[in-house]
Amino acid sequence: MEAISKKQGGGALEYSVINRCRKQKIKEGAIILKSRKLILILTIFISFGLVLAACGGSNNEDKSSGGNDGKKTEENEGSTDYSVAMVTDEGGVDDKSFNQSSWEGLQAWGEEHGLSKGNGYDYAQSNDESDYLPNLTRLTRDGYNLIFGVGYLLEDAISKVAEQNPDTNFSIVDTVVEAPNVASITFAENEGSFLAGVAAAKKTKTNKLGFVGGMDSDLITKFEVGFVAGAKSVNPDIEVDIQYVGDFSSADDAKLIATRMYGDDRDIIYHAAGAAGNGVFNQAKDMKKNDPNNEIWVIGVDRDQHEEGKIGEDNVTLTSMVKRVDVSVQEVSNLGLNGDFPGGEILEFALKDDGVYLADTNEEAYTEEIASAVDEWKEKIINEEVDVPQTRKDLEEFEKSL
């Protein structure tokens, strides 16, 4: 019995072990089955999610590329599809004068609307007059909505390309083109130059001044006669030597003219010569470097040219007759963007509009006495107590009244 009992005990133990093994395998199988089901479910969800993401990505891709016919999207490429470009005259975009001021205005407009150079706004550089028409034509073909011609030298080219492309808007700076798709931007240069003459007359110690123009034209004549009128309003006996470079780019020629003028005791030169005017600054700085006690000055033009006058601890820029070309470019660009392009209109930015003014950056040279005199004459002009001449004939009549 004992043996049987052991044998039976052994069988019960063996059965118990086998039974537990079978149960364990069943549990493991169930776990594996559940795991496989879980993996299958997760796989389905993941696959479904990828399909949705792919669909969404495809839609987004259509919107940013082919879906909008290649136009810029607001999210990635600025807040507008309106595009603006400009063509410089021969002075170039870095002339430190009105071309540069125009470009700064266009850059400000682009920054205002989240655009970048080549993507919403750009410029074309002109080395001489033969580049004007090809540059304007290329930018028109590139699809720009508004194209500026900077300077009166582009008048003929703007007239021609505007007539050939009536669906494109154009704007010209410093002259007038009569066309329904051209906005003409002009300035009261004679008024600002009058104040420059007042400042020079109050500053000079020799009563001998100089004027260096770029090209002898109706536009630059406004600078010339305004300057002379302002100086002689302060002192009728003051002398003004007037010379022209012949273009707006020959800085070396302007430097030679300035050399002769300073050598003739003309202690202040007002230039309206674009990039050529840099030659006047170069001569003044050379002389100041050789003799720091030499009191000679330059009056800059179009933009504040204080930086151009720096020479060591000194600065030869007395003041600058600033034309807000930058503001005008930005303003006309916004008018075009908003559907209010002033085609066929003449926009004049005058003294009363702060379209022209004298810079007072050089506080040491541009004294309170000078500033006070300038402000006094400014008020007279704004109140129409003084009619500032625009032509040489006007100047003759003006001088007779002094």
C-alpha positions, 0 to 999 in steps of 0.5 A, a space after each residue: 500500500 505504501 508503494 502504491 501510495 507513493 506511486 499514486 502520490 507520484 502520479 498526482 504530483 506528475 498530473 498536478 505539474 502537467 496540469 499547471 504547465 498546461 494552464 500556464 501555456 494557456 495563459 501565455 497563449 492568451 497573453 500572446 493573443 491579446 498582445 497580437 491584437 493590441 499590436 494589430 490595433 495600434 498598427 491600424 491607428 498609426 497607419 490611419 494617422 499617417 494617412 491623415 497626415 499625408 493627406 493634410 501635408 498634400 493639401 498644405 503643399 498644394 497651397 504653398 506651391 502649385 495651388 496658388 499659381 506660384 504666388 507668395 503665401 502670406 504665412 511664408 512670404 510676407 503679407 501681400 502679393 503686391 510687388 514693387 521695384 525701382 530703376 536707379 539713374 547713373 548714380 547707382 543705389 549707393 550714391 549716398 543721395 536720392 537713389 539711395 534714399 529711394 532704395 531706403 524707402 522701398 526697403 522700409 516698405 518691404 519690411 513693413 509688409 514682411 517682404 525681402 529683396 528679390 521677394 516682393 521688392 527689388 531694384 535694377 542698377 543703371 550704369 548709364 542712360 542706355 540701361 534705363 529702358 532695358 531695366 524698366 522693360 525687364 522689371 515689367 516682364 518680371 511682373 512687378 505691380 509698381 516700378 519707380 524710375 528714380 530721377 528726371 533722367 528716366 523721363 523718356 524711358 518711363 514715358 515709353 514703357 508706360 505707354 507700352 504697358 498700360 496695365 502696369 503702374 509706374 512712378 517717376 521721381 523729380 519730374 512729371 510724366 503725363 500718363 494715366 498709369 504714372 504717378 509723378 513725385 516732385 519736391 519743393 527743392 527751391 524752398 529747402 535750398 533757400 534755407 540752405 542758403 540762409 544757413 550758409 550766409 549765417 555761417 560763412 566768414 568770407 562771404 563767398 560761397 560755392 554751388 556745385 550742380 550735377 547737370 544743368 537742368 530745370 530741376 538742378 536750377 531749382 537748387 541753385 536759385 533757391 540757394 542763392 536767393 536764401 543767401 542773398 536774403 541774409 546778405 545781398 552782397 554775398 558772392 556765390 560761385 556756380 559750377 556744374 560737373 556735367 553728370 551725377 557720377 563723376 566724383 573726381 571732376 566735382 573734387 577738382 571744382 571744389 579744390 578751386 572753390 575752396 582755394 578761392 576762399 569759398 568756405 562753404 559749398 552746397 552740392 546738388 550733384 548726386 554721387 558726384 557730390 562725394 568728390 566735394 566731401 572728399 576734397 573738404 576732408 582732405 583739406 581738413 585732415 591737412 589742417 584741422 583748423 581750416 574752417 571749410 564746410 559742405 552742405 549735403 543734399 537729398 539725405 542727411 549726409 552727416 556721415 559723409 563729412 566725418 574726418 577723425 574727430 571733426 565733421 565738415 558737413 554743416 547741414 544737408 537739404 533733405 528731400 524725403 524721397 524715402 517717405 514718398 516712395 514708401 507712401 506711393 507704394 502703399 497707395 498702390 497696394 491699397 488700390 489707391 494708386 495716384 496715376 496721372 497725378 503730380 505729388 509735390 512734397 514741400 516745406 509745409 509738408 516736411 517734404 524738404 528740410 534742413 538737417 541739424 545733426 552737426 549740433 556744434 557747427 549748426 548753431 542755435 543762431 543759425 537754427 533760429 534764422 532758418 526757422 524764421 525764414 521757414 515760417 515766412 515761406 510756409 506763410 507765403 510771405 516769401 515767394 521762393 524763385 524756381 528759375 534764373 529769371 525768377 531769381 533776377 526779379 527776386 534780387 531786385 526786390 532785396 
